[in-house]
């Protein structure tokens, strides 16, 4: 492996593996670090209610991108599956924890969706302590070799059919 060190005068060591030139373009350069951190994050609605459609979906996506911009990470791919699961491919700097990213996305989006989409109140009748999202989530770190495969998987969620009647796999 060939490794090059740049900019030692500023105490920043930027090292890249030259074997795969595509990976160099995916690096993000911070003041004191070079990184490529990507996460596949999934969560669903509380009680598996299927409410993320039409205007609610449009508003949700707008809110998610705004949260990402506000807190300094990016959402490279986002899709809402037919089963109302949110699938995200998130890139973030090392100073942000995945726990905080998910907390910001779920908390802010739920609060704003209940305000901007009053039709959600039909499915979530409680006036206080109302929860749009299931409390759990799934996260997986994604390396550069798997990033395109995960991006395609997320993009395909809209068209993927779930056949619950066929439990044999045929």
C-alpha positions, 0 to 999 in steps of 0.5 A: 500500500502506498500512503502519502502524508500531506500538510504536516506543518498544520499537524494534519496527516492526510493519508489515502490508499492510492490503490483505488482512486475512486475512494479519494474523491469520497474523502471529506477534509476537516480542519484536523481530520480526513474522513469518510464515515457513512451510515445506513440508518433505518427506523419505522413508524410507531404501531407500524401506521402507514402514514408517510405518503403524499404531502406527509412524505414531501414535508418529511423529506424537506425536514430531514434535509433541513435537519442534516444541513443544520447539524452538519451532516448529509443525507446522500440517499433517502427513501420511504419504503412501502412499509413506512420504514425510513431508509437513509444513507448518511455521511457525517463527520467524526465529531457527530455520534450516530445516536445524536444524528438519529435523535435529531432526525426523529425528534425534530421531524416528528415534532414538525410533522405533527404541526405541519400535517394535521392529518397525522393526528387521526392516527396518533390521537394522544394530545401530549406524549404523542410519538410518531416513530418507533423508539428503536432504529437500525444502524450499520456503518458502510465502507466505500466498497458497500456504499453503492450497493446500500445506495441502490438498496435504499433507492429500490425501497419504493418499488420493492413489493412485500409479499406477506402471504408467501412465507415459503419464499416461492 
